[in-house]
Amino acid sequence: MSKRKSSIQRRVSSAVSASGRPISVIIPTRNEEKLLTRCLDQFPAEMRQRFGLEIIISDAGSTDTTIGIAAAYADKIAEHQDPNHRQTIAEGRNRGAAIADGSIFVFLNADTQLADPIPFFERITIRFTLDPSLAALAVKVEIDPAQRRLSDTLFHFFFNRYVHLLNVLHVGAGRGECQIVRRSAFEAVKGYNIHFPAGEDFDLYHRISHFGKVKYDSKLLVFESPRRFRKFGYFHVYMSWVRNGFATFFSKKAASEVWEEVR
């Protein structure tokens, strides 16, 4: 082992032991009983201890067995209990962050899988430890090879490069499937805009880019579920992203009034 690598590992270990809970994994849910167990199985006890992880479920009023599943895995659960108000995913993420103890927030969708969890958390811990000016990381998103089609490969090939380019240009961008944010940066911009039912992920990273560095890291790979693409098709989904992205950027208001669930 090189002296540099040994030094980095000591600094990471020191950061973990000093904060106790350096990383909060915040998962917003709404009727996610089909995929939530698979998502939460990614974080066994030994991994939580090694990286100081806490798992937080922020539920938007599920009517299925989501809360029961969450209770068996999560360290904390925030429940939305107002039947007269449909909570946006932005509100759910903010409510999860409000009860989090970590110095790094990993916002993860319930249908998202980490390609390789241990190297994933090693890398983000090292990057945030070594670079105090790093405010957020954008990840590479693909479809799991077991479900992947040619259309999935082509779309994600180009869209990942688009996200990379926006960050090179200091616009700030990151897919909502997995957003990794330093707590201080998240609090500085007052979190997600709760009035955005869509486009809140792009908006958060754009605002954070004025506060600190937002970097795209292709070595941080996650797999998203293809369920939305299978139901609506890539053209429809992409155009929805474009409309909401431009709306949040120029008019500070999402184009979509409601983000439709696909379960």
C-alpha positions in Angstrom: 0.0 0.0 0.0 1.4 3.4 -0.9 2.0 6.1 1.7 -0.5 8.4 -0.1 -3.3 5.8 -0.1 -2.6 4.9 3.6 -2.7 8.6 4.5 -6.1 9.0 2.7 -7.5 6.0 4.4 -6.5 7.3 7.8 -8.1 10.6 7.1 -11.3 8.9 6.0 -11.4 6.7 9.1 -10.8 9.7 11.3 -13.7 11.6 9.6 -16.0 8.6 10.2 -15.1 8.2 13.8 -15.2 11.9 14.6 -18.7 12.5 13.2 -20.3 9.1 14.0 -22.8 9.5 11.2 -20.9 11.2 8.4 -23.3 10.0 5.6 -27.1 10.1 5.7 -28.8 8.1 2.9 -32.2 9.8 2.4 -34.8 7.9 0.4 -38.2 9.5 -0.5 -41.0 7.0 -0.9 -44.6 6.8 -2.0 -46.1 3.3 -2.5 -42.8 1.7 -3.2 -43.5 -1.8 -1.8 -42.4 -3.5 -5.0 -38.8 -2.2 -5.0 -38.0 -0.8 -1.6 -36.7 -4.0 0.0 -34.3 -4.5 -2.9 -33.1 -0.9 -2.4 -32.6 -1.2 1.4 -30.9 -4.5 1.1 -27.9 -2.6 -0.3 -27.1 -1.3 3.2 -26.3 -4.2 5.6 -25.2 -3.6 9.1 -21.5 -4.0 8.5 -21.6 -1.5 5.7 -23.5 1.0 7.9 -20.9 0.7 10.6 -17.9 0.9 8.3 -19.0 4.2 6.6 -21.1 5.6 9.5 -24.3 5.4 7.4 -27.8 6.2 8.6 -30.8 5.2 6.5 -33.7 7.6 6.5 -37.0 7.0 4.8 -39.2 10.1 4.1 -42.6 8.8 3.1 -45.2 10.9 1.3 -48.3 9.1 2.6 -48.0 5.5 1.3 -51.1 3.4 1.3 -49.4 0.1 0.7 -46.8 -1.7 2.9 -44.0 0.8 2.3 -43.9 2.0 5.9 -43.8 -1.6 7.3 -40.9 -2.4 5.0 -39.1 0.8 6.1 -39.6 0.0 9.7 -37.5 -3.1 9.4 -34.6 -1.4 7.8 -34.5 2.4 8.4 -32.8 4.2 11.3 -35.4 7.0 11.0 -38.7 7.5 9.2 -40.4 10.8 8.5 -44.1 10.3 7.7 -46.3 12.8 5.8 -49.8 12.5 7.4 -51.8 15.3 5.8 -54.3 13.6 3.4 -55.3 17.0 2.0 -51.9 17.8 0.7 -49.9 15.8 -1.8 -46.3 16.1 -0.7 -43.8 16.7 -3.5 -40.6 14.7 -3.7 -38.7 17.9 -2.9 -40.6 18.2 0.4 -39.9 14.6 1.2 -36.2 15.0 0.6 -36.1 18.1 2.7 -38.0 16.4 5.6 -35.5 13.6 5.5 -32.6 16.0 5.6 -34.2 17.8 8.5 -33.8 14.8 10.8 -30.4 13.7 9.4 -27.2 13.7 11.3 -24.7 13.3 8.5 -22.3 15.8 7.1 -22.9 14.3 3.6 -26.4 13.7 2.2 -27.0 10.9 -0.3 -30.5 11.4 -1.8 -31.4 8.1 -3.4 -34.6 7.1 -5.1 -36.3 3.9 -4.0 -35.9 2.3 -7.4 -32.2 3.1 -7.6 -29.4 0.5 -7.1 -25.7 1.3 -6.5 -23.6 -0.6 -9.0 -21.0 -1.4 -6.3 -21.9 0.0 -2.9 -18.5 -0.3 -1.0 -16.4 1.4 -3.6 -19.2 3.9 -4.0 -19.1 5.1 -0.4 -15.3 4.9 -0.3 -15.0 7.2 -3.2 -17.5 9.9 -2.0 -16.0 9.8 1.5 -12.5 10.4 0.1 -13.6 13.1 -2.4 -15.4 15.1 0.2 -12.7 14.6 2.8 -9.9 15.7 0.5 -11.7 18.7 -1.2 -13.4 21.1 1.3 -14.7 23.2 -1.7 -16.6 20.3 -3.2 -20.3 21.0 -2.6 -22.0 18.2 -4.6 -21.3 15.2 -6.8 -23.4 14.1 -9.9 -23.3 10.4 -10.7 -23.4 8.3 -13.8 -26.8 6.7 -14.3 -27.6 3.6 -16.4 -30.1 0.8 -16.6 -29.2 -2.5 -14.9 -27.6 -4.8 -17.6 -30.2 -7.5 -16.8 -33.0 -5.1 -18.0 -31.0 -3.0 -20.5 -32.1 -2.5 -24.1 -30.3 -0.8 -27.0 -32.5 2.3 -26.5 -31.4 2.4 -22.8 -27.7 2.3 -23.7 -28.0 5.0 -26.4 -30.0 7.4 -24.3 -27.9 7.1 -21.1 -24.7 7.3 -23.2 -25.6 10.7 -24.4 -27.5 12.0 -21.3 -24.6 11.2 -19.0 -22.3 13.2 -21.2 -24.8 16.1 -21.2 -24.9 16.2 -17.4 -21.1 16.1 -17.4 -20.9 19.0 -19.9 -23.3 21.1 -17.8 -21.0 20.7 -14.8 -17.9 21.5 -16.8 -19.7 24.7 -17.8 -20.5 25.4 -14.1 -24.2 25.3 -14.8 -24.7 22.6 -12.1 -26.7 19.5 -12.9 -27.4 16.1 -11.5 -29.9 13.3 -11.9 -32.5 12.9 -9.1 -32.0 9.2 -9.0 -28.9 9.9 -6.8 -27.7 13.3 -5.6 -24.7 13.6 -3.2 -24.5 16.9 -1.4 -22.4 18.3 1.4 -24.7 19.2 4.3 -23.3 22.7 4.6 -24.0 23.4 0.9 -27.5 22.0 1.1 -28.3 24.2 4.1 -26.7 27.2 2.5 -29.2 27.1 -0.5 -32.1 26.0 1.9 -32.5 22.6 0.3 -34.9 21.6 -2.5 -37.5 24.1 -3.7 -40.7 22.5 -2.3 -42.9 24.2 -4.9 -41.3 22.2 -7.7 -43.2 18.9 -8.4 -40.5 18.2 -11.1 -37.2 19.7 -12.0 -36.2 20.1 -8.4 -33.1 18.0 -8.9 -31.7 20.2 -11.7 -32.7 23.4 -9.7 -30.9 22.2 -6.5 -27.6 21.6 -8.3 -27.8 24.8 -10.3 -28.2 26.8 -7.1 -25.4 24.8 -5.3 -23.1 25.6 -8.2 -23.1 29.2 -7.1 -22.0 28.1 -3.6 -19.3 25.6 -4.3 -18.0 23.0 -6.8 -20.4 20.6 -8.4 -18.6 17.7 -10.1 -19.7 14.8 -12.3 -18.0 11.6 -11.4 -18.3 8.7 -13.9 -16.9 6.2 -11.4 -20.0 6.7 -9.2 -22.4 4.5 -11.1 -26.0 3.8 -10.2 -28.8 1.8 -12.0 -32.2 3.3 -12.3 -35.4 1.4 -12.9 -36.6 1.5 -16.5 -40.2 1.6 -15.4 -40.9 5.2 -16.5 -39.2 4.8 -19.8 -41.1 1.6 -20.5 -44.4 3.2 -19.8 -44.0 6.6 -21.6 -41.0 6.1 -23.9 -37.7 8.0 -24.0 -39.0 10.9 -26.1 -41.9 11.7 -23.8 -39.7 11.5 -20.7 -36.9 13.5 -22.1 -39.2 16.3 -23.4 -40.7 16.4 -19.9 -37.2 16.8 -18.4 -36.4 19.5 -20.9 -39.6 21.5 -20.3 -39.2 21.3 -16.5 -35.4 22.1 -16.7 -35.9 25.2 -18.8 -38.9 26.3 -16.7 -37.1 26.0 -13.4 -34.0 27.8 -14.9 -35.7 30.7 -16.6 -39.1 31.2 -14.8 -38.3 29.6 -11.4 -41.4 27.4 -11.8 -41.8 23.8 -12.9 -43.7 23.1 -16.1 -45.4 20.1 -14.6 -48.1 20.5 -12.0 -47.8 16.9 -10.8 -45.1 14.3 -11.3 -47.0 11.1 -12.2 -46.2 8.0 -10.2 -45.1 4.9 -12.1 -45.4 1.8 -9.9 
